[in-house]
Amino acid sequence: MPQPRIIIVGAGFGGLAAAKAFKNTPAEITLIDRTNHHLFQPLLYQVATAVLTPSQIATPIRSILRNQKNVTVILGEVTGVDNDKKCVFVTDADRENVPIAYDYLILATGATHSYFGHNEFETFAPGLKSLADAEAARNKILQAFELAEAEDDPARHRDLLTFILVGAGPTGVEMAGALAVLVRTSLKSEFRRIDPASARIVLVDMAPRVLGPFSEDLSKAAKARLEKLGVEVRLGHSVDQIDADGIMVAGERIASKTVIWTAGVAPSPAGKWLKVETDRAGRVRVQKDVTVPGHPEIFVVGDTASFEENGKPLPGVAQVAMQQGRYAGKLIHSRIVGSTPPGPFRYFDKGSMAVVGKGFAVLQSYKVRVSGFVAWLAWAAIHLQFLATSSLRLTVFLQWIWTYFTGQRGSRLIVNHNGSQPAKAAEGTSTKTAVA
Ligand SMILES: Cc1cc2nc3c(=O)[nH]c(=O)nc-3n(C[C@H](O)[C@H](O)[C@H](O)COP(=O)(O)OP(=O)(O)OC[C@H]3O[C@@H](n4cnc5c(N)ncnc54)[C@H](O)[C@@H]3O)c2cc1C
């Protein structure tokens, strides 16, 4: 008898956790992703600020699953789903919309940037979601210092050395802190005509405080720490305009050649593919067993799913995606082998963390709230634990120790994938880079 066919779309936190849960399942599993790597997004900002190299936060998917013989990995982009014929359509470099049939489907396609209806901002304020985004941001930041060093007119130094981050959630805060440390330590003694420490780092958000999901005292501690590092925190006003010369906020123009978008996210189009009910953000409303209403064979997990617990939707964080992916895997396994299925999905919240510069983090887990060095140690230990392989854990650990004590960074290369001449950082367009 043929084995059941399971398709998992997306090898991020949710999809990979689901694939691993099928270790002992008698099924043909196909894992499809448009990239060849599993990406540890929480450390993207460290690639953007040159602490880590791209290969330290991403691992080839087939290498992670090399010992799991029931999984076939396909590099391709899913473009749609036919719920009735039970197939997904996959496009790759050679072929378009090839149907692949399933008995069970898990969609774990994550989210992308949202510019809150201002898609025109994207050209001037690229986001941080993929390895290519992080490399492009790193190129842009490092090029700004190179251009300023070469610039004879000191009046232009200010614009070149002003870095703006739009969005004061965990990514914006972590990125601002890391940039402040970069300009005041690693780059300090390397330039002759400019002082990198004079760089202006501005963090802007319309919310009244940084790190919205954290408690008020931790939010205050993070803001105080940022200000101590020299970051200008501008809250309570949304950005009205972003162009090649900077931003407009609260009627004021802040001139800058480097603006990075660290604000909202929008889910993948899974809801449109399935033609099912979504929440206002576009996430697929799933039931208590993370299936789609009317389709017990279709599961949606992670950032692209809307799951309510205690009257509130679960947040778009890695733990939710991993736990839901694992749960969907266990439920499908139980159906295939005829064992007792797990009860409804329940999220186990292990807490939230954000790092603010060197040796300082905030940590919130139920009633425990800690800020400072101890929280930073916990942050480092937990992030190391969740990296995909032991080799990544070791290299990232050694890099962090090296950077902590010497200030030296893992990758300060400006890599122009379009040719040998230096790219124009000052144009405000996102540099066209790709990960080789
Ligand atoms: C910069 C940044 C920092 C973050 N920091 C934290 C943090 O500190 N802590 C935390 O808990 N969370 C953090 N998050 C959020 C966390 O990364 C997400 O919640 C988590 O990745 C969601 O997992 P997922 O499996 O739903 O999606 P993802 O991990 O995004 O995986 C989606 C996968 O689907 C693939 N895919 C998408 N569309 C298609 C398609 N059409 N065809 C084929 N493949 C497709 C993608 O290539 C990707 O591999 C951060 C996110 C970002 C962007």
The ligand as an SDF file (V2000), in Angstrom:
LIG
                    3D

 53 58  0  0  0  0  0  0  0  0999 V2000
   14.7970   40.3740   12.0460 C   0  0  0  0  0  0  0  0  0  0  0  0
   13.9100   39.4280   12.8480 C   0  0  0  0  0  0  0  0  0  0  0  0
   14.1880   39.1950   14.1840 C   0  0  0  0  0  0  0  0  0  0  0  0
   13.4020   38.3220   14.9250 C   0  0  0  0  0  0  0  0  0  0  0  0
   13.7110   38.1030   16.2430 N   0  0  0  0  0  0  0  0  0  0  0  0
   12.9990   37.2030   16.9430 C   0  0  0  0  0  0  0  0  0  0  0  0
   13.3710   36.8820   18.2810 C   0  0  0  0  0  0  0  0  0  0  0  0
   14.3210   37.4220   18.8310 O   0  0  0  0  0  0  0  0  0  0  0  0
   12.6150   35.9350   18.9410 N   0  0  0  0  0  0  0  0  0  0  0  0
   11.5470   35.3160   18.3410 C   0  0  0  0  0  0  0  0  0  0  0  0
   10.9200   34.4480   18.9600 O   0  0  0  0  0  0  0  0  0  0  0  0
   11.1740   35.6180   17.0950 N   0  0  0  0  0  0  0  0  0  0  0  0
   11.8760   36.5340   16.3810 C   0  0  0  0  0  0  0  0  0  0  0  0
   11.5020   36.8310   15.0940 N   0  0  0  0  0  0  0  0  0  0  0  0
   10.2850   36.2240   14.5460 C   0  0  0  0  0  0  0  0  0  0  0  0
   10.5440   34.7870   14.1150 C   0  0  0  0  0  0  0  0  0  0  0  0
   11.6950   34.7000   13.3180 O   0  0  0  0  0  0  0  0  0  0  0  0
    9.3120   34.2870   13.3810 C   0  0  0  0  0  0  0  0  0  0  0  0
    8.2130   34.3480   14.2580 O   0  0  0  0  0  0  0  0  0  0  0  0
    9.5100   32.8600   12.9050 C   0  0  0  0  0  0  0  0  0  0  0  0
   10.5600   32.7970   11.9690 O   0  0  0  0  0  0  0  0  0  0  0  0
    8.2200   32.3230   12.2900 C   0  0  0  0  0  0  0  0  0  0  0  0
    8.4510   31.0200   11.8480 O   0  0  0  0  0  0  0  0  0  0  0  0
    7.6790   30.4800   10.5760 P   0  0  0  0  0  0  0  0  0  0  0  0
    8.0660   29.0430   10.4410 O   0  0  0  0  0  0  0  0  0  0  0  0
    6.2530   30.8280   10.6600 O   0  0  0  0  0  0  0  0  0  0  0  0
    8.2640   31.3200    9.3580 O   0  0  0  0  0  0  0  0  0  0  0  0
    9.7480   31.5210    8.8840 P   0  0  0  0  0  0  0  0  0  0  0  0
   10.7180   31.0930    9.9100 O   0  0  0  0  0  0  0  0  0  0  0  0
    9.8280   32.8980    8.3570 O   0  0  0  0  0  0  0  0  0  0  0  0
    9.8710   30.4850    7.6840 O   0  0  0  0  0  0  0  0  0  0  0  0
    9.1250   30.6120    6.5190 C   0  0  0  0  0  0  0  0  0  0  0  0
    9.8240   29.7810    5.4430 C   0  0  0  0  0  0  0  0  0  0  0  0
    8.9400   29.6280    4.3540 O   0  0  0  0  0  0  0  0  0  0  0  0
    9.6370   29.8520    3.1540 C   0  0  0  0  0  0  0  0  0  0  0  0
    8.6570   30.3360    2.2010 N   0  0  0  0  0  0  0  0  0  0  0  0
    7.8740   31.4400    2.3060 C   0  0  0  0  0  0  0  0  0  0  0  0
    7.0450   31.5280    1.2650 N   0  0  0  0  0  0  0  0  0  0  0  0
    7.3210   30.4480    0.4700 C   0  0  0  0  0  0  0  0  0  0  0  0
    6.7830   29.9870   -0.7640 C   0  0  0  0  0  0  0  0  0  0  0  0
    5.8120   30.6380   -1.4050 N   0  0  0  0  0  0  0  0  0  0  0  0
    7.3020   28.8580   -1.2910 N   0  0  0  0  0  0  0  0  0  0  0  0
    8.2870   28.1770   -0.6660 C   0  0  0  0  0  0  0  0  0  0  0  0
    8.8300   28.5750    0.5040 N   0  0  0  0  0  0  0  0  0  0  0  0
    8.3330   29.6920    1.0650 C   0  0  0  0  0  0  0  0  0  0  0  0
   10.7020   30.8780    3.5130 C   0  0  0  0  0  0  0  0  0  0  0  0
   11.7880   30.8230    2.6070 O   0  0  0  0  0  0  0  0  0  0  0  0
   11.0850   30.4370    4.9230 C   0  0  0  0  0  0  0  0  0  0  0  0
   12.1290   29.4940    4.9090 O   0  0  0  0  0  0  0  0  0  0  0  0
   12.2950   37.6940   14.3190 C   0  0  0  0  0  0  0  0  0  0  0  0
   11.9980   37.9280   12.9710 C   0  0  0  0  0  0  0  0  0  0  0  0
   12.8080   38.7860   12.2400 C   0  0  0  0  0  0  0  0  0  0  0  0
   12.4970   39.0350   10.7780 C   0  0  0  0  0  0  0  0  0  0  0  0
  1  2  1  0
  2  3  1  0
  2 52  2  0
  3  4  2  0
  4  5  1  0
  4 50  1  0
  5  6  2  0
  6  7  1  0
  6 13  1  0
  7  8  2  0
  7  9  1  0
  9 10  1  0
 10 11  2  0
 10 12  1  0
 12 13  2  0
 13 14  1  0
 14 15  1  0
 14 50  1  0
 15 16  1  0
 16 17  1  0
 16 18  1  0
 18 19  1  0
 18 20  1  0
 20 21  1  0
 20 22  1  0
 22 23  1  0
 23 24  1  0
 24 25  2  0
 24 26  1  0
 24 27  1  0
 27 28  1  0
 28 29  2  0
 28 30  1  0
 28 31  1  0
 31 32  1  0
 32 33  1  0
 33 34  1  0
 33 48  1  0
 34 35  1  0
 35 36  1  0
 35 46  1  0
 36 37  1  0
 36 45  1  0
 37 38  2  0
 38 39  1  0
 39 40  1  0
 39 45  2  0
 40 41  1  0
 40 42  2  0
 42 43  1  0
 43 44  2  0
 44 45  1  0
 46 47  1  0
 46 48  1  0
 48 49  1  0
 50 51  2  0
 51 52  1  0
 52 53  1  0
M  END
$$$$
